[in-house]
Amino acid sequence: MGPRWLPLLGQLLLLQPPGSRAAGPIRVFVVPHSHMDVGWVYTVQESMRAYAANVYTSVVAELTSRPQRRFIAVEQEFFRLWWTSVASEKQKHQVHQLLKKGHLEFVLGGQVMHDEAVTHLDDQILQLTEGHGFLYETFGIRPQFSWHVDPFGASATTPTLFALAGFNAHLISRIDYDLKEAMQEAQGLQFVWRGSKSLSAQQQIFTHVMDQFSYCTPSQLSFSNRSGFYWNGVAVFPEPPPDGVYPNMSEPVTPANIDLYAKELVANVKQRAAWFQTPYILWPWGCDKQFFNASVQFANMDPLLDHINSRSQELGVSVEYATLGDYFRALHALNISWAVYNHHDFLPYSSEPFAAWTGFYTSRSMLKGMARRASALLYAGESMFTRYMWPVPHGALDPTWALQQLQQLRWAVSEVQHHDAITGTESPKVRDMYMEHLATGMQGVRKIMSSIVLDKFQLRMTARAAESEVWSEPGSNPRPDGYSASVYNPLAWTVTTIVTLTIHFPRVSVTDEMGHPVPAQIQNSTKDLSAYDLLILSVIPGLSYRHYRVMPTTEAQEATTMATTLRFKSKLRRHSSSQKKRLVTMANDCYTVQFDQDTNLMHSIWERESNRTVPLTQEFLEYHANGDVHQGPISDNYKFTANKTAVPAWKTVVMEIVRGKLVTEVRQYFYRNTTAQNYTFAIHSRLAHVSSDPDQELLCHRIEQKYRVGPLELNREAILRTSSDINNQKLIYSDNNGYQMQRRPYQAFVNNVIARVTHLATHCTLPHTA
């Protein structure tokens, strides 16, 4: 245990000293559950066939048959599929009765159990809303307790969101291994978490951290080589075995071995009890894909619990089936004062000394990007549809059909927030499932938006028919009379932005819906060498549209001017040695960015308001990751394991400067060696030239950069390193899920230093291959 945890332990000093427990047996709350990943190794449909549907079918039957039994249900995607496509009317009635009696409890209640490191707050809210909305509409209830047992680390955004959403207590599991050990020794696994510094006690939530055994029942029994307490064995894919025999089925409880089972359970309970402040112990019974045959599970656990309770005074333990709510309500009744944990998260996560789970920050970058685009499209589509319907709909769009398309994308975006989805830790076929669902949902929402724009466009054209205006139909395909483009602002405030269109002719004129010329610039495309990028300066009021007409012109006609491109010779990787630098600049009213012609790298940035120049340079490097399982932990979709510090990944760099009236763009292309025909990395830096209009000030204050990377060599982790002379005292700030900034001082680690501090630079880390 290193010194990094000492300040934390100071915050976790308990107000009730250890050892002050009431006399009597340890009270054990046995919480039956099944952890069902929405994806991961197998698709959702495969999981439904193999085990997920059977979980709810058999659990409902077993809870109904014996009133002392309990179960918690977590992810709503599987339950909703069971409810809508499998459950009979009798089973639905039984679920209503079980919920009313408190024998079945929904915890968390989101569509999925979302990841906490790479998700955005808006998407967390979406997937939680989808699940909670279904539960409220179907049963008139909302979950009151969270069960976030498997995300790879814990963000301070999640307890803030859950507290504001009405949760009464929060449960997590995966935090850094040595921190968990320290908290166990200090009996500090339970505390009040205030995730937001600005909201403070307004959003505090009681938090329980699962001990080192996590959310699974202890997996091994000393008297059996089977999985501990999993009498139904493990699920079989893609279909259940026809003979009903599953792998790793534990020995049934019999009079001959019941004492051995009781001894194992009681010993584990007493081990855990030393780590908690109260004599109330939460003992999760279950694990991944468990309870697909609940009758076997309960038939073995029932006599075991009865046997322990019959010897409760002798063993010092009493046991009972419980829901998560039963456990938290019992703790609350003790009226104990808890320590407060302020404004910190539990990232990054390491499960052991050389296993830092920072690889998933960049795994499957295409899926991560598609999930972000789908989320943005969904928000815009919902906003546009609302504006179309309010106060009264105008046009031929069918509202029922439109709502179905929006719902489909809401489900897809919710689904991909799962902690084995957007993280990139799923199998290839599951990745394909997520992307197919996103693509289908996005296509439907685009159809809605196109229909709405077409309706508005036709209304406008009808009104202007007398003026004989000729516009092409909305869309991306060129027509002899040019293009039309409609741009929608889904935000509630005016946005000034630069819209980029790909066109196929170099001379155009751009006008708005009133026929007025619009500031624009045309330049060679970086995506299609046979096409051109048209940049349009667009000022769009909140929740409004702007319509543009792009017409091809001849040399004799007034046209948008082509930007000029200046190309610099390739430069070898080296430090510029000349005392007098040969600098080339791009500038606007806010910044001047200088590039060194001797290296083709960025040199410095001058900021007008403070009159300050910051030396700054950028380059691409690669970590050589371990890919040999015989040499220790390997880098994979979860973990990052670097053999040594990063080394430069390029030999030469080419630079282009594209100057136009609207923007200046510097393009840097990094080549792996001097003979390479194609570049491996690229940086596109852009400054906008705008007027002094306050509405356009934000564009001036932005230096935009886009990066391209790949293909990479095997077992390489690519990074973009930005170096400056700013002395930040080893302190940076990064956002938590796009919600609030998190203060992140440098942390000294004994083991695996590179991988464990990678999270400090995640916004600069580029996708990797392994």
C-alpha positions in Angstrom: 0.0 0.0 0.0 1.7 3.2 -1.2 1.6 6.7 0.2 -0.9 7.9 -2.5 -3.8 6.7 -0.3 -2.9 8.5 2.9 -4.9 11.7 2.1 -7.9 9.6 1.1 -7.8 7.6 4.3 -7.8 10.8 6.2 -11.1 11.7 4.6 -12.5 8.2 5.5 -12.0 8.3 9.2 -15.1 6.8 10.6 -17.2 8.7 13.1 -18.1 5.4 14.8 -14.9 3.5 15.8 -14.3 0.0 14.6 -15.2 -2.7 17.0 -18.2 -0.9 18.4 -20.7 -3.4 17.0 -23.7 -4.6 18.9 -23.5 -8.1 20.4 -25.1 -11.0 18.6 -24.6 -12.9 15.4 -23.6 -11.3 12.1 -26.7 -10.6 10.1 -26.1 -11.8 6.5 -28.3 -10.4 3.6 -28.1 -13.0 0.8 -29.0 -11.1 -2.4 -29.7 -13.4 -5.3 -28.9 -11.8 -8.7 -27.7 -12.5 -12.2 -25.2 -10.2 -14.0 -26.4 -10.1 -17.6 -24.1 -8.1 -19.9 -26.0 -6.5 -22.8 -23.6 -7.8 -25.3 -19.9 -8.6 -24.6 -19.0 -12.1 -26.0 -22.4 -13.0 -27.3 -25.1 -10.9 -29.0 -28.3 -9.9 -27.2 -30.3 -12.4 -29.1 -27.8 -15.2 -28.4 -27.9 -14.4 -24.7 -31.7 -14.4 -24.7 -31.7 -17.9 -26.3 -29.0 -19.3 -24.1 -29.9 -18.1 -20.7 -31.4 -14.6 -20.2 -35.1 -15.5 -21.0 -34.8 -18.5 -18.7 -33.5 -16.3 -15.8 -36.8 -14.4 -15.6 -39.0 -17.4 -16.4 -37.5 -19.6 -13.7 -37.0 -16.9 -11.1 -40.6 -15.7 -11.3 -41.8 -19.3 -10.8 -39.5 -19.9 -7.9 -40.2 -16.6 -6.1 -43.9 -17.4 -6.5 -43.6 -20.9 -5.0 -41.9 -19.8 -1.7 -42.4 -16.4 -0.1 -39.1 -16.2 1.7 -37.1 -16.1 -1.6 -35.9 -12.8 -3.1 -34.3 -11.6 -6.4 -33.0 -8.3 -7.9 -33.3 -7.5 -11.6 -30.9 -5.0 -13.0 -30.6 -4.4 -16.8 -33.9 -3.6 -18.5 -33.0 -4.5 -22.0 -33.2 -8.2 -21.2 -36.2 -7.9 -18.9 -38.1 -5.8 -21.5 -37.4 -8.4 -24.2 -38.6 -11.1 -21.9 -41.7 -9.1 -20.9 -42.7 -8.2 -24.5 -41.8 -11.5 -26.3 -41.7 -14.3 -23.8 -43.8 -13.7 -20.7 -47.3 -15.1 -20.6 -50.2 -13.1 -19.0 -50.0 -15.4 -16.0 -46.3 -14.6 -15.6 -46.9 -10.9 -16.0 -49.5 -11.0 -13.2 -47.0 -12.9 -11.0 -44.4 -10.2 -11.6 -46.9 -7.5 -10.5 -47.6 -9.5 -7.3 -43.9 -10.1 -6.5 -43.1 -6.5 -6.9 -46.0 -5.5 -4.7 -44.8 -7.9 -1.9 -41.1 -6.8 -2.3 -39.9 -10.3 -3.2 -38.7 -9.0 -6.6 -36.9 -5.7 -6.8 -35.7 -3.7 -9.8 -32.3 -2.0 -8.9 -30.5 0.5 -11.2 -33.3 0.1 -13.8 -31.4 1.5 -16.7 -31.5 0.0 -20.1 -28.0 -1.2 -19.4 -25.3 -0.8 -16.7 -23.4 2.0 -18.3 -19.7 2.5 -18.5 -18.4 5.4 -16.3 -15.2 6.4 -18.0 -16.0 7.0 -21.7 -19.7 7.8 -21.7 -21.2 11.3 -21.9 -23.7 12.5 -19.2 -26.4 13.0 -21.8 -26.2 9.4 -22.9 -26.2 8.2 -19.3 -29.4 10.1 -18.7 -30.9 8.7 -21.9 -30.3 5.1 -21.1 -31.5 5.6 -17.5 -34.6 7.3 -18.7 -35.4 4.5 -21.2 -35.3 1.9 -18.4 -37.0 3.9 -15.8 -39.7 5.0 -18.2 -40.5 1.4 -19.1 -40.7 0.5 -15.4 -42.9 3.4 -14.5 -45.3 2.9 -17.4 -45.5 -0.8 -16.8 -45.5 -1.1 -13.0 -45.8 2.5 -11.7 -42.5 2.2 -9.8 -39.0 3.6 -10.1 -35.8 2.0 -8.8 -34.5 3.5 -5.5 -31.0 1.8 -5.4 -28.2 1.5 -7.8 -26.1 -1.7 -8.6 -23.1 -0.5 -10.6 -20.9 -3.6 -9.9 -19.0 -4.1 -13.2 -18.0 -0.8 -14.9 -14.2 -0.4 -15.0 -13.7 2.3 -12.4 -16.2 4.8 -10.9 -16.8 8.4 -12.1 -17.9 11.1 -9.7 -20.6 11.9 -12.3 -22.5 8.7 -11.6 -23.3 9.3 -7.9 -24.3 12.9 -8.8 -26.6 11.7 -11.5 -28.1 8.9 -9.4 -28.7 11.2 -6.4 -30.4 13.8 -8.6 -32.4 11.0 -10.2 -33.8 10.0 -6.8 -31.7 7.0 -5.8 -31.4 6.5 -2.1 -28.1 4.6 -2.1 -25.4 3.7 -4.5 -23.3 0.5 -4.9 -20.1 0.0 -6.8 -17.3 -2.6 -7.0 -14.4 -2.1 -9.4 -12.0 0.4 -7.8 -8.2 0.3 -7.6 -7.0 -2.9 -5.9 -4.7 -1.2 -3.4 -7.3 1.5 -2.6 -9.8 -1.2 -1.9 -7.4 -3.0 0.3 -6.7 0.1 2.3 -10.4 0.9 2.7 -11.1 -2.7 3.8 -8.4 -2.4 6.5 -9.9 0.9 7.7 -13.5 -0.4 7.5 -14.1 2.5 5.1 -16.0 0.7 2.3 -19.2 2.6 3.1 -19.4 6.4 3.0 -21.4 9.4 1.8 -20.2 10.4 -1.6 -20.4 14.0 -2.8 -19.4 13.7 -6.4 -20.0 17.4 -7.4 -18.1 20.2 -5.7 -20.7 22.8 -6.8 -23.7 20.8 -5.6 -22.1 19.5 -2.5 -24.6 18.1 0.0 -27.5 18.8 -2.4 -26.6 15.6 -4.3 -24.8 13.4 -1.7 -25.6 9.7 -1.7 -24.7 6.8 0.6 -22.3 4.6 -1.2 -21.3 0.9 -0.6 -18.1 -0.4 -2.2 -18.1 -4.2 -2.6 -15.2 -5.9 -1.0 -12.5 -7.9 -2.8 -14.9 -10.7 -3.7 -16.8 -8.2 -5.8 -20.3 -9.1 -7.0 -19.8 -12.9 -7.4 -20.2 -15.6 -4.8 -16.8 -17.0 -3.9 -16.0 -19.1 -6.9 -14.2 -22.1 -5.4 -15.1 -24.6 -2.7 -12.4 -26.4 -0.8 -14.3 -29.7 -1.0 -15.3 -29.5 -4.7 -13.6 -28.5 -8.0 -16.8 -26.9 -9.2 -17.9 -23.3 -9.0 -19.0 -22.2 -5.6 -22.7 -22.1 -4.9 -23.6 -22.3 -8.6 -25.7 -25.4 -8.6 -27.1 -24.7 -12.1 -23.6 -24.5 -13.6 -22.7 -22.1 -16.3 -24.7 -21.1 -19.4 -24.1 -22.8 -22.7 -24.1 -21.0 -26.0 -25.6 -20.7 -28.5 -28.4 -23.0 -27.3 -29.0 -24.7 -23.9 -27.7 -28.4 -23.9 -30.5 -30.8 -24.9 -29.7 -33.1 -22.0 -29.9 -30.3 -19.4 -26.4 -31.0 -18.1 -24.4 -27.7 -17.7 -20.7 -27.4 -17.1 -19.3 -26.6 -13.6 -22.5 -27.6 -11.7 -21.7 -27.6 -7.9 -22.4 -30.6 -5.8 -26.0 -30.7 -4.6 -26.5 -29.9 -1.0 -27.0 -33.2 0.9 -27.0 -34.2 4.6 -23.5 -35.5 4.0 -22.0 -32.2 2.8 -24.3 -29.5 4.3 -21.9 -28.9 7.1 -19.1 -28.3 4.6 -21.2 -25.8 2.7 -22.2 -24.0 5.9 -18.6 -23.9 7.0 -17.5 -22.3 3.7 -20.3 -19.7 3.7 -19.8 -18.7 7.3 -16.0 -18.4 7.0 -16.4 -16.1 4.0 -19.0 -14.0 5.9 -16.7 -13.6 8.9 -13.8 -12.6 6.6 -15.9 -9.9 5.0 -17.3 -8.8 8.4 -13.9 -7.6 9.5 -14.0 -5.0 6.6 -17.2 -3.3 7.5 -18.3 -1.0 10.3 -21.6 -2.8 11.1 -22.5 -6.4 11.7 -24.8 -6.3 8.6 -23.1 -8.0 5.6 -24.3 -8.0 2.0 -23.5 -11.4 0.5 -24.2 -11.4 -3.2 -25.3 -14.8 -4.5 -24.8 -15.0 -8.2 -22.5 -14.0 -11.0 -22.4 -13.6 -14.7 -25.2 -15.5 -16.5 -26.5 -17.1 -13.3 -30.0 -18.2 -12.3 -31.1 -19.5 -15.7 -32.3 -22.5 -13.7 -33.5 -20.9 -10.5 -35.3 -24.0 -9.2 -31.9 -25.8 -8.9 -30.4 -22.8 -7.3 -33.0 -22.2 -4.6 -33.6 -25.9 -4.0 -30.0 -26.1 -2.8 -29.7 -22.8 -1.0 -33.0 -23.1 1.0 -31.8 -26.0 3.2 -28.4 -24.4 3.6 -29.8 -21.2 5.0 -32.1 -23.1 7.2 -29.2 -25.2 8.5 -27.1 -22.2 9.3 -30.0 -20.4 11.1 -30.7 -23.5 13.2 -27.1 -23.1 14.5 -27.0 -19.3 14.5 -25.7 -18.9 18.1 -23.0 -21.5 17.6 -21.9 -20.2 14.3 -22.3 -16.5 15.1 -24.2 -15.9 11.9 -27.8 -15.5 10.8 -28.7 -15.5 7.1 -31.7 -14.4 5.1 -32.7 -13.8 1.5 -32.9 -10.1 0.8 -33.2 -7.5 -1.9 -30.7 -4.7 -2.1 -33.3 -2.4 -0.7 -33.7 -4.7 2.3 -30.0 -4.4 3.1 -29.8 -0.6 2.7 -33.0 0.0 4.7 -31.5 -2.2 7.6 -28.3 -0.1 7.5 -30.3 3.1 7.6 -32.2 1.9 10.6 -29.0 1.7 12.6 -28.8 5.5 12.5 -25.0 5.6 12.1 -22.9 8.6 11.0 -20.8 8.0 8.0 -17.7 9.6 6.6 -17.9 11.9 3.7 -16.0 11.4 0.5 -15.6 14.6 -1.4 -15.4 15.5 -5.1 -13.2 12.6 -6.3 -13.6 9.7 -8.6 -12.2 6.2 -8.7 -10.3 6.3 -12.1 -8.2 4.8 -13.4 -9.0 1.3 -12.3 -6.3 -1.4 -11.7 -7.2 -4.9 -10.7 -3.7 -5.9 -9.8 -0.2 -4.3 -9.8 0.4 -4.7 -13.6 -3.2 -4.6 -14.8 -4.3 -1.0 -15.4 -7.6 -0.9 -17.2 -6.8 2.2 -19.4 -6.7 0.4 -22.7 -10.5 0.6 -23.1 -10.3 4.4 -23.2 -9.5 4.1 -26.9 -10.5 0.6 -28.0 -12.7 0.3 -31.0 -12.5 4.0 -31.9 -14.9 3.6 -34.8 -17.7 2.4 -32.5 -17.0 5.2 -30.0 -17.2 7.8 -32.8 -20.4 6.2 -34.2 -22.0 6.2 -30.8 -21.2 9.9 -30.3 -22.6 10.8 -33.8 -25.8 8.8 -33.2 -26.3 10.6 -29.9 -26.0 14.0 -31.5 -28.3 13.0 -34.3 -30.9 11.7 -31.9 -30.8 15.0 -30.0 -31.2 17.0 -33.2 -33.9 14.7 -34.5 -36.0 14.9 -31.3 -35.6 18.6 -31.2 -36.6 19.0 -34.9 -39.6 16.7 -34.5 -40.8 18.6 -31.4 -40.6 21.9 -33.3 -42.4 20.3 -36.3 -45.3 19.1 -34.0 -45.6 22.2 -31.9 -47.9 24.1 -31.7 -49.6 22.2 -34.5 -48.0 19.9 -37.1 -47.8 21.1 -40.7 -47.1 18.6 -43.4 -47.5 15.0 -44.4 -45.2 13.4 -41.8 -46.8 10.5 -39.9 -46.1 11.2 -36.2 -46.6 7.6 -35.2 -44.0 6.4 -37.7 -41.6 9.2 -36.6 -41.9 8.3 -33.0 -41.0 4.7 -33.8 -37.9 5.8 -35.6 -36.8 8.0 -32.7 -37.5 5.2 -30.3 -35.4 2.8 -32.3 -32.4 5.1 -32.1 -33.0 5.8 -28.4 -32.7 2.1 -27.8 -29.6 1.7 -29.9 -27.8 4.7 -28.3 -28.9 3.4 -24.8 -27.7 -0.1 -25.6 -24.2 1.0 -26.7 -23.6 2.8 -23.3 -23.2 -0.7 -21.7 -19.8 -1.2 -20.0 -18.8 -3.8 -22.6 -20.0 -1.8 -25.6 -18.8 1.8 -26.0 -15.7 0.7 -24.1 -14.7 -1.5 -27.0 -14.3 -4.6 -24.9 -16.8 -6.7 -26.8 -16.3 -9.5 -29.4 -16.2 -8.6 -33.1 -19.7 -10.0 -33.8 -21.1 -8.0 -30.8 -19.4 -4.9 -32.1 -21.1 -5.5 -35.4 -24.5 -5.9 -33.6 -24.1 -2.5 -31.9 -23.0 -0.8 -35.1 -25.9 -2.3 -37.1 -28.4 -1.1 -34.5 -26.9 2.4 -34.5 -26.8 2.5 -38.3 -30.4 1.4 -38.6 -31.6 3.9 -36.0 -29.7 6.7 -37.6 -31.1 6.0 -41.0 -34.6 6.2 -39.6 -34.0 9.5 -37.9 -32.3 11.0 -41.0 -35.5 10.1 -42.9 -37.6 12.0 -40.3 -35.3 15.0 -40.6 -35.3 14.9 -44.4 -39.1 14.7 -44.4 -39.5 17.7 -42.1 -37.0 19.8 -44.1 -38.7 18.8 -47.4 -42.1 19.8 -45.9 -40.8 23.2 -44.9 -38.9 23.5 -48.2 -42.0 22.9 -50.2 -44.0 25.3 -48.2 -41.4 28.0 -48.7 -41.2 27.2 -52.4 -45.0 27.5 -52.7 -44.9 30.8 -51.0 -42.1 32.0 -53.4 -43.5 30.4 -56.6 -44.5 33.8 -57.9 -40.9 34.9 -57.8 -39.9 31.9 -60.0 -37.1 30.9 -57.7 -35.4 27.6 -58.9 -33.9 25.5 -56.1 -32.7 22.0 -56.3 -34.3 19.5 -53.9 -32.7 19.0 -50.5 -30.1 16.2 -50.6 -26.5 15.5 -51.2 -26.5 14.7 -54.9 -25.5 17.4 -57.3 -28.0 18.6 -60.0 -27.3 20.8 -63.0 -28.7 23.7 -61.1 -26.5 23.0 -58.0 -27.2 22.1 -54.5 -29.5 23.1 -51.7 -28.5 22.6 -48.1 -30.6 23.0 -45.0 -28.8 23.4 -41.6 -30.7 23.0 -38.4 -29.6 24.2 -34.9 -31.0 21.9 -32.2 -29.7 24.1 -29.4 -31.7 26.8 -27.7 -29.2 29.6 -28.5 -27.7 31.2 -31.6 -24.8 29.2 -32.9 -22.1 30.6 -35.2 -20.3 27.7 -37.0 -18.6 26.8 -40.2 -20.5 24.2 -42.2 -18.5 22.0 -44.5 -20.0 20.5 -47.7 -18.3 18.2 -50.2 -19.0 19.4 -53.8 -17.7 18.5 -57.3 -17.1 21.8 -59.0 -14.5 24.4 -58.0 -16.4 27.6 -58.7 -19.7 28.3 -56.9 -21.8 31.1 -55.5 -23.5 30.6 -52.1 -26.7 32.5 -51.1 -29.1 32.2 -48.2 -32.9 31.7 -48.4 -33.3 35.4 -49.0 -30.9 35.3 -52.0 -28.2 37.2 -50.1 -24.5 36.2 -50.5 -23.0 34.2 -47.7 -19.4 34.2 -46.6 -17.9 31.0 -47.9 -14.6 29.4 -49.0 -13.7 26.5 -51.3 -10.6 24.4 -51.1 -9.2 21.0 -52.0 -10.9 18.2 -50.1 -8.8 16.1 -47.7 -11.2 13.2 -48.0 -11.8 13.0 -51.8 -9.0 14.1 -54.1 -11.5 14.5 -56.9 -13.8 16.8 -54.9 -13.7 20.1 -53.0 -14.6 21.2 -49.5 -17.0 24.2 -49.4 -16.9 26.0 -46.1 -19.9 28.2 -45.2 -20.1 30.6 -42.3 -23.5 30.0 -40.8 -25.2 32.0 -38.0 -28.3 30.1 -36.9 -30.7 31.2 -34.2 -31.7 28.6 -31.6 -34.1 25.8 -32.8 -34.1 27.2 -36.3 -33.0 26.5 -39.8 -30.8 28.2 -42.4 -31.2 27.2 -46.1 -28.4 27.7 -48.6 -28.2 27.5 -52.4 -24.9 26.5 -53.9 -24.8 27.2 -57.7 -22.0 26.4 -60.1 -20.6 29.5 -61.8 -18.3 30.4 -64.7 -15.1 32.5 -64.6 -17.1 35.5 -65.8 -19.5 35.2 -62.9 -19.0 36.3 -59.3 -18.0 33.2 -57.3 -16.7 32.1 -54.0 -12.9 32.3 -54.2 -10.6 29.3 -54.0 -8.2 29.2 -51.1 -4.5 29.1 -51.9 -2.4 26.2 -50.9 1.3 26.5 -50.0 3.2 23.2 -49.7 6.5 22.9 -47.8 9.1 20.4 -48.4 9.4 17.2 -46.4 11.5 17.6 -43.2 13.3 14.9 -41.3 12.6 14.5 -37.6 15.2 16.6 -35.8 15.4 19.6 -33.5 15.7 22.9 -35.2 19.2 24.1 -34.6 19.2 27.6 -36.1 19.2 30.4 -33.6 16.9 32.5 -35.8 13.8 30.4 -36.5 12.2 30.5 -39.9 8.6 30.8 -38.8 5.4 30.8 -40.8 2.1 31.9 -39.2 -1.6 31.6 -39.3 -3.5 34.2 -37.4 -6.9 35.8 -36.6 -8.0 38.5 -34.2 -7.5 36.2 -31.2 -4.4 34.0 -31.9 -1.3 33.8 -33.9 0.0 30.2 -34.3 3.5 29.8 -35.6 5.1 26.8 -37.3 8.8 26.1 -37.7 9.8 25.7 -41.4 12.9 23.8 -40.4 10.8 21.0 -38.7 7.3 21.5 -40.1 6.1 21.3 -36.5 4.1 23.8 -34.4 6.4 26.3 -32.7 4.3 28.6 -30.5 0.9 30.3 -29.9 0.5 34.0 -29.2 -2.8 35.0 -27.4 -3.8 38.5 -28.1 -5.9 39.2 -25.0 -3.1 38.4 -22.5 -0.3 39.3 -25.0 1.4 36.1 -24.0 3.4 33.6 -26.2 3.5 30.0 -25.2 6.1 27.8 -26.9 4.3 24.6 -28.0 5.0 21.7 -30.2 3.2 18.5 -31.2 4.3 15.1 -32.4 3.1 11.5 -32.7 4.7 8.8 -30.6 4.0 5.1 -30.0 4.2 2.9 -27.0 5.5 -0.6 -27.8 3.0 -2.7 -26.0 3.6 -6.2 -24.7 1.9 -8.8 -26.9 3.5 -11.9 -25.5 1.5 -13.7 -22.8 4.7 -15.4 -21.7 6.3 -12.0 -20.9 3.6 -10.8 -18.5 0.2 -9.0 -18.9 -0.5 -8.0 -22.5 -2.1 -4.9 -23.9 -5.6 -5.6 -25.1 -9.1 -4.0 -25.4 -9.2 -3.6 -21.6 -5.7 -3.1 -20.3 -2.7 -1.0 -21.4 0.8 -2.5 -20.8 3.7 -0.5 -22.2 7.2 -2.1 -22.3 8.9 1.3 -22.0 8.3 5.0 -22.6 6.8 6.2 -25.9 9.1 6.7 -28.9 8.6 8.9 -32.0 6.5 7.1 -34.6 7.5 9.2 -37.7 10.6 10.0 -39.7 9.4 12.9 -41.9 6.7 15.4 -41.9 5.1 17.4 -44.7 3.2 20.7 -44.2 0.6 22.5 -46.2 -0.9 25.9 -45.4 -4.3 26.6 -46.9 -5.2 30.3 -46.8 -8.7 31.6 -47.4 -10.9 34.5 -46.5 -12.9 32.4 -44.1 -10.3 30.2 -42.5 -6.6 29.4 -42.6 -5.8 25.7 -42.2 -2.4 24.0 -41.6 -2.2 20.4 -42.6 0.7 18.3 -41.2 1.3 14.8 -42.6 3.6 12.4 -40.7 5.3 9.6 -42.5 6.7 6.6 -40.8 9.9 6.6 -42.9 11.5 8.4 -45.8 10.3 5.9 -48.4 6.7 5.7 -47.3 4.1 6.6 -50.0 1.3 7.2 -47.5 1.3 9.1 -44.3 0.4 7.4 -41.0 -0.6 10.4 -38.9 -2.0 13.8 -39.7 -3.0 17.0 -37.8 -5.3 19.6 -39.4 -5.2 22.9 -37.4 -7.7 25.6 -38.3 -8.3 29.3 -37.4 -11.4 31.1 -38.4 -11.3 34.8 -39.7 -14.5 36.4 -38.4 -15.8 39.9 -37.9 -15.9 41.6 -34.5 -19.6 40.7 -34.2 -20.1 39.4 -30.6 -22.2 36.5 -31.9 -19.1 35.3 -33.8 -16.6 35.8 -31.0 -16.5 32.2 -30.0 -15.1 31.1 -33.4 -12.2 33.5 -33.0 -11.3 32.0 -29.6 -11.0 28.5 -31.0 -8.0 26.7 -32.4 -9.6 23.7 -34.0 -7.6 20.5 -34.6 -8.5 17.2 -36.2 -6.4 14.1 -36.1 -6.0 11.1 -38.3 -4.1 8.0 -37.4 -3.3 4.6 -38.9 -2.8 2.0 -40.0 -0.7 1.1 -37.0 1.8 -1.7 -36.6 0.9 -4.6 -34.4 1.1 -4.0 -30.6 1.5 -0.3 -30.9 -0.3 2.4 -28.8 -0.3 5.7 -30.6 -0.4 9.1 -28.8 -0.3 12.7 -29.8 2.1 14.5 -27.4 1.6 18.3 -26.9 4.6 19.9 -25.1 4.8 23.4 -23.7 6.8 25.3 -21.1 3.7 25.8 -18.9 4.6 24.8 -15.3 1.3 23.3 -14.1 2.9 21.8 -11.0 1.9 18.3 -12.2 -1.8 19.3 -12.0 -4.4 19.1 -14.8 -8.1 19.3 -15.0 -10.2 17.0 -17.2 -14.0 16.6 -17.5 -16.0 13.9 -16.0 -18.4 12.6 -18.7 -18.8 16.1 -20.2 -20.4 17.2 -16.9 -17.9 18.9 -14.5 -14.2 19.3 -14.3 -12.2 17.0 -12.1 -9.0 18.2 -10.5 -6.3 15.6 -11.1 -3.0 16.0 -9.3 -0.1 13.8 -10.3 -0.2 10.5 -8.5 3.0 8.5 -7.7 2.6 4.8 -8.4 5.1 2.1 -7.5 4.1 -0.3 -10.3 3.0 0.1 -13.9 3.4 3.9 -13.8 2.9 4.6 -17.5 -0.4 2.8 -17.8 -1.8 4.0 -14.5 -1.4 7.7 -15.3 -2.6 7.4 -18.9 -6.0 8.6 -17.9 -4.5 12.1 -17.3 -4.0 12.4 -21.0 -7.0 10.5 -22.4 -8.2 13.5 -24.4 -4.9 13.3 -26.4 -4.7 9.6 -26.7 -5.4 8.1 -30.1 -6.9 4.7 -31.0 -4.6 1.7 -30.7 -4.4 -1.7 -32.2 -3.3 -4.9 -30.3 
